[in-house]
Amino acid sequence: MCKNIFAIIGSASRHSANLQLVNSIADLCAGEFSVNIFDRLSELPHFSPELSIECTPEIIVQFRQYIQDADGVLICTPEYVFSIPSGLKNAIEWCVSTTVFSGKPTGLITASAHGVKAHEELKLIMKTIEASFIEGTTLLIQGIKGKIDKSGNLSNGKTRNDIQDFVVAFKGLIESA
């Protein structure tokens, strides 16, 4: 049975390596995963605690609903100044007052030049909001731009193998939920 995956792209760039990576994962998993890619973080309003519970903007209601309805959530992000991008942090903050991430099978990929600090931060944030992930559903890909060719295909054998292992673990986490 095809699992519904909501993929959040953390990059602010329209042609990011993270988007290319998620497209590669979607191609690799065709038939197993139906991937709905959300790459519009810049369209989300700035987080407002007052609007988080009442009078919530429609785009935030939709964003939360995508998470709620998904069998699993995949977050793929670069590192900006040793942290996750502000747009991704903003999107997650809109979900804190809800339970949409609680127990939700989640895959976390940080694909960047370095990425270590952002990856640690992303795991801490997602653990705090009770997303369900295991070590096998987290992946740090350093030097991502050198591992994707101009057509957006993975050109690095080790990265391809790491992605395949990640997908197997993610699928297992979703099936056990």
N, C-alpha and C positions, 0 to 999 in steps of 0.2 A: 504494500500500500504506500502510495506517494505521501511523504510528510511535508507539511506546509512550514517553510522556514522564512522568517522575517529577518532580512539582512540589513544591518545599519552600517552605512559607510561613514566613518568618522572624519574623513578628509574634507577640507573645504575646496579642494581642487576638482573641477568637473571631469578631468581626465586622469584621475589619480591611479597610482599603482594599486591602491587598496580596492578600487572599483574593478580594475582589471583582474585582480586576484579573486574577488568574489564571483566575477563572471566565469573565470576558469573553474572554480569550485562548482558553480551551477551547471556548467557543461559536463564536468566529471560525474556529477550526481544526477544527471537527467534520468528520470524514471524512478529515482528513489526520493529525491527532494524536489519540491516545487518552490523555487526561491523568488520571493518578493523583495526586490532591492529598494531600500530607502536611502536616497542620496541627496535629500533636500533639507539637511539640518539648518542651512542658512535661512530657510523660510519659517522656522519656528520662532515665535516671539521670545524675548528674554523671560526667564523664569520669574514668576511673581507668586509668592506664597499665598497672597490674597485670592488669586485666580485659580490656584491649583485645585481647590475643592469646589468652589462655586463660581459660576460664570466663566468656566474654563473655555478658552478659545477652541473653536471647532477643529482646527488642525491638530491640536493637542489631544482632543478626544479621539480623533481618528488614529493618531500615532499610538496612543495607549491601546486602542482596540486592535490594531495590527499585532501588537505584542500579545495581548490577551488571546487572540484567535490562533496564534501560531503554535505549532507543535514544538518549535524550538526557535531561539533567537541566535543569530550570528552577528557579532560585532567585529568589524575589521577596521582598524584605525592606524594612522601614523602616530608618531611622537612629535609634538611641537614644544620646543623649549623644555625638554625633559618632563613633559606632562601629556595628558590626553588633550586633544583639541577642545577649545572652549565650546564649540557647537555641540560636540558629543556630550560634554559635561552638562550643558544646558538641557539637552534632551533627557538625560538620565534624571536630572533634578525635577523635571516635570512629572516623573514617575514615582518619586519618593513617597508621596502621600497616598499612593495606591498600593495594591498587592500584585500588580501585573507581572513583576519579575519574581515574586516569591515562588520558589520551587520550579521556575521555568527553566527547562533544559537550555543551556546557553553555551555557545562556543565563542571564545575570545582570541582574536588574532591581532597582534601588533606587528605591522609590517612597515618598517621605516629604515632610515640609515643606521641608527643605533637601537633605539626602542626600549631599552631595559627599564628605565624609570617609568615610562608610560605604561608598560606591560604590568609592572608591579602595582601601579596606581589603579589601573583598570580592574585587576583582580581584587584589590582591596575594596573598591567601590561596589563591585558586583557582589562580593561576599556580604558587604554591609546591607545591601538591599535584598539579600537572600536569594539571588539567582542560583540555580543549580549548575555547577560545573565541576569537572574533575581535572586533574593534571593533563590527561590526554585530550581534553577539549580546550586547552589553551596552547597557543603557539606563538612564539616570537620568531619573526623572520627578519634578520638584520641584512642590510644592504639590498633591499627589495628591488630597487631600480636596475640593478645588475642581474637580476634573476628573472626578469620578464622582458621578452623581446618587443620590438616595435609594433608587432601585431597584437600584443597583449597576452601572448602565450608564455607559460612557464618554461624557461630555457635552462633551468638548473635541475639536474637529476635528484640531488638530495632534497631540494625544496619540494619537488613533485612527490617524492616518497613521504616527506613529512606531512604534506597536505593529505595524501591518501590515508596515512595513519590517523590524522586528525579527524577525517571524515568517518572512518570506521568507529572511532571512539565517540564522536558526536551522535552518530546513528544509534549506537548502543545506549548512550545516555537517554536519548529520546524514547527509545523502545522500552527502557526500564522505568520511565516516568509514569 
